């Protein structure tokens, strides 16, 4: 997905089932890991403020269990 320089984005992964463990990893266009949430919680959350405009890739991994999930990306604000 395309993210803009200096804008804060909150990214949420919410499962439809309670007994799972989803992890979220965010990579830039060069394959560099930028941010991640590997907690044991069922949902996953990260925020990112890119230092450049570009393509970013989300990777969602299930460490435990199976479930459908929803991804929500919220554009918070542009930082000055």
Phi and psi in radians as a Rosetta constraint file:
Dihedral C 1 N 2 CA 2 C 2 CIRCULARHARMONIC -1.566 0.35
Dihedral N 2 CA 2 C 2 N 3 CIRCULARHARMONIC 2.178 0.35
Dihedral C 2 N 3 CA 3 C 3 CIRCULARHARMONIC -2.116 0.35
Dihedral N 3 CA 3 C 3 N 4 CIRCULARHARMONIC 2.596 0.35
Dihedral C 3 N 4 CA 4 C 4 CIRCULARHARMONIC -1.789 0.35
Dihedral N 4 CA 4 C 4 N 5 CIRCULARHARMONIC 2.572 0.35
Dihedral C 4 N 5 CA 5 C 5 CIRCULARHARMONIC -0.974 0.35
Dihedral N 5 CA 5 C 5 N 6 CIRCULARHARMONIC 2.291 0.35
Dihedral C 5 N 6 CA 6 C 6 CIRCULARHARMONIC 1.344 0.35
Dihedral N 6 CA 6 C 6 N 7 CIRCULARHARMONIC 0.058 0.35
Dihedral C 6 N 7 CA 7 C 7 CIRCULARHARMONIC -1.730 0.35
Dihedral N 7 CA 7 C 7 N 8 CIRCULARHARMONIC 2.332 0.35
Dihedral C 7 N 8 CA 8 C 8 CIRCULARHARMONIC -1.489 0.35
Dihedral N 8 CA 8 C 8 N 9 CIRCULARHARMONIC 2.230 0.35
Dihedral C 8 N 9 CA 9 C 9 CIRCULARHARMONIC -2.076 0.35
Dihedral N 9 CA 9 C 9 N 10 CIRCULARHARMONIC 2.322 0.35
Dihedral C 9 N 10 CA 10 C 10 CIRCULARHARMONIC -1.838 0.35
Dihedral N 10 CA 10 C 10 N 11 CIRCULARHARMONIC 2.271 0.35
Dihedral C 10 N 11 CA 11 C 11 CIRCULARHARMONIC -2.143 0.35
Dihedral N 11 CA 11 C 11 N 12 CIRCULARHARMONIC 2.154 0.35
Dihedral C 11 N 12 CA 12 C 12 CIRCULARHARMONIC -2.067 0.35
Dihedral N 12 CA 12 C 12 N 13 CIRCULARHARMONIC 2.430 0.35
Dihedral C 12 N 13 CA 13 C 13 CIRCULARHARMONIC -2.104 0.35
Dihedral N 13 CA 13 C 13 N 14 CIRCULARHARMONIC 2.012 0.35
Dihedral C 13 N 14 CA 14 C 14 CIRCULARHARMONIC -2.054 0.35
Dihedral N 14 CA 14 C 14 N 15 CIRCULARHARMONIC 2.081 0.35
Dihedral C 14 N 15 CA 15 C 15 CIRCULARHARMONIC -1.358 0.35
Dihedral N 15 CA 15 C 15 N 16 CIRCULARHARMONIC 2.760 0.35
Dihedral C 15 N 16 CA 16 C 16 CIRCULARHARMONIC -1.541 0.35
Dihedral N 16 CA 16 C 16 N 17 CIRCULARHARMONIC -0.250 0.35
Dihedral C 16 N 17 CA 17 C 17 CIRCULARHARMONIC -2.010 0.35
Dihedral N 17 CA 17 C 17 N 18 CIRCULARHARMONIC 2.552 0.35
Dihedral C 17 N 18 CA 18 C 18 CIRCULARHARMONIC -1.426 0.35
Dihedral N 18 CA 18 C 18 N 19 CIRCULARHARMONIC -0.386 0.35
Dihedral C 18 N 19 CA 19 C 19 CIRCULARHARMONIC -1.817 0.35
Dihedral N 19 CA 19 C 19 N 20 CIRCULARHARMONIC 0.982 0.35
Dihedral C 19 N 20 CA 20 C 20 CIRCULARHARMONIC -2.284 0.35
Dihedral N 20 CA 20 C 20 N 21 CIRCULARHARMONIC 2.951 0.35
Dihedral C 20 N 21 CA 21 C 21 CIRCULARHARMONIC -2.343 0.35
Dihedral N 21 CA 21 C 21 N 22 CIRCULARHARMONIC 1.709 0.35
Dihedral C 21 N 22 CA 22 C 22 CIRCULARHARMONIC -1.649 0.35
Dihedral N 22 CA 22 C 22 N 23 CIRCULARHARMONIC 2.420 0.35
Dihedral C 22 N 23 CA 23 C 23 CIRCULARHARMONIC -2.023 0.35
Dihedral N 23 CA 23 C 23 N 24 CIRCULARHARMONIC 2.591 0.35
Dihedral C 23 N 24 CA 24 C 24 CIRCULARHARMONIC -2.150 0.35
Dihedral N 24 CA 24 C 24 N 25 CIRCULARHARMONIC 2.287 0.35
Dihedral C 24 N 25 CA 25 C 25 CIRCULARHARMONIC -2.209 0.35
Dihedral N 25 CA 25 C 25 N 26 CIRCULARHARMONIC 2.364 0.35
Dihedral C 25 N 26 CA 26 C 26 CIRCULARHARMONIC -2.069 0.35
Dihedral N 26 CA 26 C 26 N 27 CIRCULARHARMONIC 2.176 0.35
Dihedral C 26 N 27 CA 27 C 27 CIRCULARHARMONIC -2.057 0.35
Dihedral N 27 CA 27 C 27 N 28 CIRCULARHARMONIC 2.571 0.35
Dihedral C 27 N 28 CA 28 C 28 CIRCULARHARMONIC -1.484 0.35
Dihedral N 28 CA 28 C 28 N 29 CIRCULARHARMONIC -3.096 0.35
Dihedral C 28 N 29 CA 29 C 29 CIRCULARHARMONIC -1.182 0.35
Dihedral N 29 CA 29 C 29 N 30 CIRCULARHARMONIC -0.247 0.35
Dihedral C 29 N 30 CA 30 C 30 CIRCULARHARMONIC -1.684 0.35
Dihedral N 30 CA 30 C 30 N 31 CIRCULARHARMONIC 0.074 0.35
Dihedral C 30 N 31 CA 31 C 31 CIRCULARHARMONIC 1.467 0.35
Dihedral N 31 CA 31 C 31 N 32 CIRCULARHARMONIC 0.171 0.35
Dihedral C 31 N 32 CA 32 C 32 CIRCULARHARMONIC -1.397 0.35
Dihedral N 32 CA 32 C 32 N 33 CIRCULARHARMONIC 2.326 0.35
Dihedral C 32 N 33 CA 33 C 33 CIRCULARHARMONIC -1.255 0.35
Dihedral N 33 CA 33 C 33 N 34 CIRCULARHARMONIC 2.119 0.35
Dihedral C 33 N 34 CA 34 C 34 CIRCULARHARMONIC -1.735 0.35
Dihedral N 34 CA 34 C 34 N 35 CIRCULARHARMONIC -0.717 0.35
Dihedral C 34 N 35 CA 35 C 35 CIRCULARHARMONIC -2.740 0.35
Dihedral N 35 CA 35 C 35 N 36 CIRCULARHARMONIC 2.711 0.35
Dihedral C 35 N 36 CA 36 C 36 CIRCULARHARMONIC -2.749 0.35
Dihedral N 36 CA 36 C 36 N 37 CIRCULARHARMONIC 2.784 0.35
Dihedral C 36 N 37 CA 37 C 37 CIRCULARHARMONIC -2.315 0.35
Dihedral N 37 CA 37 C 37 N 38 CIRCULARHARMONIC 1.923 0.35
Dihedral C 37 N 38 CA 38 C 38 CIRCULARHARMONIC -2.059 0.35
Dihedral N 38 CA 38 C 38 N 39 CIRCULARHARMONIC 0.519 0.35
Dihedral C 38 N 39 CA 39 C 39 CIRCULARHARMONIC -1.181 0.35
Dihedral N 39 CA 39 C 39 N 40 CIRCULARHARMONIC 2.931 0.35
Dihedral C 39 N 40 CA 40 C 40 CIRCULARHARMONIC -1.476 0.35
Dihedral N 40 CA 40 C 40 N 41 CIRCULARHARMONIC 0.094 0.35
Dihedral C 40 N 41 CA 41 C 41 CIRCULARHARMONIC -1.221 0.35
Dihedral N 41 CA 41 C 41 N 42 CIRCULARHARMONIC 2.754 0.35
Dihedral C 41 N 42 CA 42 C 42 CIRCULARHARMONIC -1.213 0.35
Dihedral N 42 CA 42 C 42 N 43 CIRCULARHARMONIC -0.626 0.35
Dihedral C 42 N 43 CA 43 C 43 CIRCULARHARMONIC -1.701 0.35
Dihedral N 43 CA 43 C 43 N 44 CIRCULARHARMONIC 2.998 0.35
Dihedral C 43 N 44 CA 44 C 44 CIRCULARHARMONIC -2.356 0.35
Dihedral N 44 CA 44 C 44 N 45 CIRCULARHARMONIC 2.591 0.35
Dihedral C 44 N 45 CA 45 C 45 CIRCULARHARMONIC -2.582 0.35
Dihedral N 45 CA 45 C 45 N 46 CIRCULARHARMONIC 2.407 0.35
Dihedral C 45 N 46 CA 46 C 46 CIRCULARHARMONIC -2.495 0.35
Dihedral N 46 CA 46 C 46 N 47 CIRCULARHARMONIC 2.696 0.35
Dihedral C 46 N 47 CA 47 C 47 CIRCULARHARMONIC -2.187 0.35
Dihedral N 47 CA 47 C 47 N 48 CIRCULARHARMONIC 2.639 0.35
Dihedral C 47 N 48 CA 48 C 48 CIRCULARHARMONIC -2.492 0.35
Dihedral N 48 CA 48 C 48 N 49 CIRCULARHARMONIC 2.461 0.35
Dihedral C 48 N 49 CA 49 C 49 CIRCULARHARMONIC -2.174 0.35
Dihedral N 49 CA 49 C 49 N 50 CIRCULARHARMONIC 1.644 0.35
Dihedral C 49 N 50 CA 50 C 50 CIRCULARHARMONIC -1.073 0.35
Dihedral N 50 CA 50 C 50 N 51 CIRCULARHARMONIC 2.535 0.35
Dihedral C 50 N 51 CA 51 C 51 CIRCULARHARMONIC -1.670 0.35
Dihedral N 51 CA 51 C 51 N 52 CIRCULARHARMONIC 0.148 0.35
Dihedral C 51 N 52 CA 52 C 52 CIRCULARHARMONIC -2.773 0.35
Dihedral N 52 CA 52 C 52 N 53 CIRCULARHARMONIC 2.724 0.35
Dihedral C 52 N 53 CA 53 C 53 CIRCULARHARMONIC -1.448 0.35
Dihedral N 53 CA 53 C 53 N 54 CIRCULARHARMONIC 2.319 0.35
Dihedral C 53 N 54 CA 54 C 54 CIRCULARHARMONIC 3.135 0.35
Dihedral N 54 CA 54 C 54 N 55 CIRCULARHARMONIC -3.046 0.35
Dihedral C 54 N 55 CA 55 C 55 CIRCULARHARMONIC -1.546 0.35
Dihedral N 55 CA 55 C 55 N 56 CIRCULARHARMONIC 2.371 0.35
Dihedral C 55 N 56 CA 56 C 56 CIRCULARHARMONIC -2.230 0.35
Dihedral N 56 CA 56 C 56 N 57 CIRCULARHARMONIC 2.584 0.35
Dihedral C 56 N 57 CA 57 C 57 CIRCULARHARMONIC -2.039 0.35
Dihedral N 57 CA 57 C 57 N 58 CIRCULARHARMONIC 2.342 0.35
Dihedral C 57 N 58 CA 58 C 58 CIRCULARHARMONIC -1.747 0.35
Dihedral N 58 CA 58 C 58 N 59 CIRCULARHARMONIC 2.346 0.35
Dihedral C 58 N 59 CA 59 C 59 CIRCULARHARMONIC -2.128 0.35
Dihedral N 59 CA 59 C 59 N 60 CIRCULARHARMONIC 2.143 0.35
Dihedral C 59 N 60 CA 60 C 60 CIRCULARHARMONIC -1.938 0.35
Dihedral N 60 CA 60 C 60 N 61 CIRCULARHARMONIC 2.155 0.35
Dihedral C 60 N 61 CA 61 C 61 CIRCULARHARMONIC -2.042 0.35
Dihedral N 61 CA 61 C 61 N 62 CIRCULARHARMONIC 2.455 0.35
Dihedral C 61 N 62 CA 62 C 62 CIRCULARHARMONIC -1.692 0.35
Dihedral N 62 CA 62 C 62 N 63 CIRCULARHARMONIC 1.972 0.35
Dihedral C 62 N 63 CA 63 C 63 CIRCULARHARMONIC -1.454 0.35
Dihedral N 63 CA 63 C 63 N 64 CIRCULARHARMONIC -0.392 0.35
Dihedral C 63 N 64 CA 64 C 64 CIRCULARHARMONIC -2.742 0.35
Dihedral N 64 CA 64 C 64 N 65 CIRCULARHARMONIC 2.317 0.35
Dihedral C 64 N 65 CA 65 C 65 CIRCULARHARMONIC 1.447 0.35
Dihedral N 65 CA 65 C 65 N 66 CIRCULARHARMONIC 3.104 0.35
Dihedral C 65 N 66 CA 66 C 66 CIRCULARHARMONIC -2.310 0.35
Dihedral N 66 CA 66 C 66 N 67 CIRCULARHARMONIC 2.467 0.35
Dihedral C 66 N 67 CA 67 C 67 CIRCULARHARMONIC -2.976 0.35
Dihedral N 67 CA 67 C 67 N 68 CIRCULARHARMONIC 2.625 0.35
Dihedral C 67 N 68 CA 68 C 68 CIRCULARHARMONIC -1.252 0.35
Dihedral N 68 CA 68 C 68 N 69 CIRCULARHARMONIC 2.845 0.35
Dihedral C 68 N 69 CA 69 C 69 CIRCULARHARMONIC -2.621 0.35
Dihedral N 69 CA 69 C 69 N 70 CIRCULARHARMONIC 2.821 0.35
Dihedral C 69 N 70 CA 70 C 70 CIRCULARHARMONIC -2.042 0.35
Dihedral N 70 CA 70 C 70 N 71 CIRCULARHARMONIC 2.443 0.35
Dihedral C 70 N 71 CA 71 C 71 CIRCULARHARMONIC -1.934 0.35
Dihedral N 71 CA 71 C 71 N 72 CIRCULARHARMONIC 2.276 0.35
Dihedral C 71 N 72 CA 72 C 72 CIRCULARHARMONIC -2.192 0.35
Dihedral N 72 CA 72 C 72 N 73 CIRCULARHARMONIC 2.193 0.35
Dihedral C 72 N 73 CA 73 C 73 CIRCULARHARMONIC -1.998 0.35
Dihedral N 73 CA 73 C 73 N 74 CIRCULARHARMONIC 2.114 0.35
Dihedral C 73 N 74 CA 74 C 74 CIRCULARHARMONIC -1.996 0.35
Dihedral N 74 CA 74 C 74 N 75 CIRCULARHARMONIC 2.143 0.35
Dihedral C 74 N 75 CA 75 C 75 CIRCULARHARMONIC -1.458 0.35
Dihedral N 75 CA 75 C 75 N 76 CIRCULARHARMONIC 1.957 0.35
Dihedral C 75 N 76 CA 76 C 76 CIRCULARHARMONIC -1.392 0.35
Dihedral N 76 CA 76 C 76 N 77 CIRCULARHARMONIC -1.077 0.35
Dihedral C 76 N 77 CA 77 C 77 CIRCULARHARMONIC -3.015 0.35
Dihedral N 77 CA 77 C 77 N 78 CIRCULARHARMONIC 2.776 0.35
Dihedral C 77 N 78 CA 78 C 78 CIRCULARHARMONIC -1.588 0.35
Dihedral N 78 CA 78 C 78 N 79 CIRCULARHARMONIC 2.242 0.35
Dihedral C 78 N 79 CA 79 C 79 CIRCULARHARMONIC -1.481 0.35
Dihedral N 79 CA 79 C 79 N 80 CIRCULARHARMONIC 2.474 0.35
